[in-house]
């Protein structure tokens, strides 16, 4: 699960990108957005990913927020970790 916290007036739109391409909701990936209960100008967007198999090699996720005053972005890079095989006993 990746979480992006942002604020803005007027409320920004949010788009999640994977390797510079828009992420689409499907039965494996889900996005959700909520307003902060304490501060009405603060927002949270969550990208929920499957536990395994989502990263092949390196994946660059970006949370892109925009309103009439311009864009803001947060970037996270995930790297696939592979299990090593035992070749010797």
C-alpha positions as a Python dict, from the first residue, in 0.01 Angstrom:
ca = {
    (1, 'X'): (0, 0, 0),
    (2, 'X'): (136, 341, -101),
    (3, 'X'): (-2, 655, 65),
    (4, 'X'): (21, 1010, -67),
    (5, 'X'): (-66, 1301, 163),
    (6, 'X'): (-133, 1641, 6),
    (7, 'X'): (-314, 1969, 59),
    (8, 'X'): (-448, 2243, -160),
    (9, 'X'): (-719, 2498, -226),
    (10, 'X'): (-903, 2434, -448),
    (11, 'X'): (-889, 2058, -394),
    (12, 'X'): (-630, 1903, -626),
    (13, 'X'): (-701, 1612, -857),
    (14, 'X'): (-483, 1306, -801),
    (15, 'X'): (-342, 1065, -1056),
    (16, 'X'): (-119, 766, -983),
    (17, 'X'): (140, 678, -1246),
    (18, 'X'): (347, 362, -1292),
    (19, 'X'): (659, 417, -1501),
    (20, 'X'): (501, 740, -1638),
    (21, 'X'): (174, 568, -1741),
    (22, 'X'): (-161, 614, -1559),
    (23, 'X'): (-252, 338, -1313),
    (24, 'X'): (-599, 196, -1375),
    (25, 'X'): (-816, 45, -1099),
    (26, 'X'): (-886, -323, -1157),
    (27, 'X'): (-934, -637, -948),
    (28, 'X'): (-561, -626, -846),
    (29, 'X'): (-498, -254, -795),
    (30, 'X'): (-725, -10, -612),
    (31, 'X'): (-704, 364, -545),
    (32, 'X'): (-890, 552, -275),
    (33, 'X'): (-902, 920, -178),
    (34, 'X'): (-1022, 1082, 145),
    (35, 'X'): (-1038, 1424, 311),
    (36, 'X'): (-866, 1469, 647),
    (37, 'X'): (-1118, 1487, 930),
    (38, 'X'): (-903, 1735, 1125),
    (39, 'X'): (-803, 1967, 841),
    (40, 'X'): (-1044, 2013, 549),
    (41, 'X'): (-771, 2125, 305),
    (42, 'X'): (-562, 1808, 358),
    (43, 'X'): (-621, 1492, 159),
    (44, 'X'): (-496, 1135, 138),
    (45, 'X'): (-478, 907, -162),
    (46, 'X'): (-395, 539, -119),
    (47, 'X'): (-280, 299, -391),
    (48, 'X'): (-337, -62, -283),
    (49, 'X'): (-125, -318, -466),
    (50, 'X'): (-124, -699, -455),
    (51, 'X'): (119, -845, -203),
    (52, 'X'): (326, -1025, -466),
    (53, 'X'): (408, -1006, -832),
    (54, 'X'): (343, -634, -882),
    (55, 'X'): (707, -538, -939),
    (56, 'X'): (911, -693, -1217),
    (57, 'X'): (1258, -542, -1202),
    (58, 'X'): (1215, -177, -1104),
    (59, 'X'): (883, 10, -1076),
    (60, 'X'): (854, 388, -1041),
    (61, 'X'): (525, 497, -881),
    (62, 'X'): (425, 862, -882),
    (63, 'X'): (145, 1044, -703),
    (64, 'X'): (66, 1349, -919),
    (65, 'X'): (-156, 1617, -764),
    (66, 'X'): (-280, 1918, -963),
    (67, 'X'): (-502, 2219, -927),
    (68, 'X'): (-519, 2555, -1106),
    (69, 'X'): (-196, 2665, -933),
    (70, 'X'): (11, 2380, -1075),
    (71, 'X'): (131, 2026, -1010),
    (72, 'X'): (305, 1860, -719),
    (73, 'X'): (440, 1505, -716),
    (74, 'X'): (580, 1237, -489),
    (75, 'X'): (782, 951, -634),
    (76, 'X'): (871, 610, -493),
    (77, 'X'): (1084, 349, -664),
    (78, 'X'): (1030, -20, -584),
    (79, 'X'): (1283, -288, -671),
    (80, 'X'): (1199, -655, -707),
    (81, 'X'): (1376, -876, -458),
    (82, 'X'): (1442, -1228, -572),
    (83, 'X'): (1506, -1530, -359),
    (84, 'X'): (1845, -1684, -413),
    (85, 'X'): (1866, -2053, -486),
    (86, 'X'): (2104, -2275, -300),
    (87, 'X'): (2338, -2428, -550),
    (88, 'X'): (2553, -2616, -299),
    (89, 'X'): (2448, -2851, -23),
}
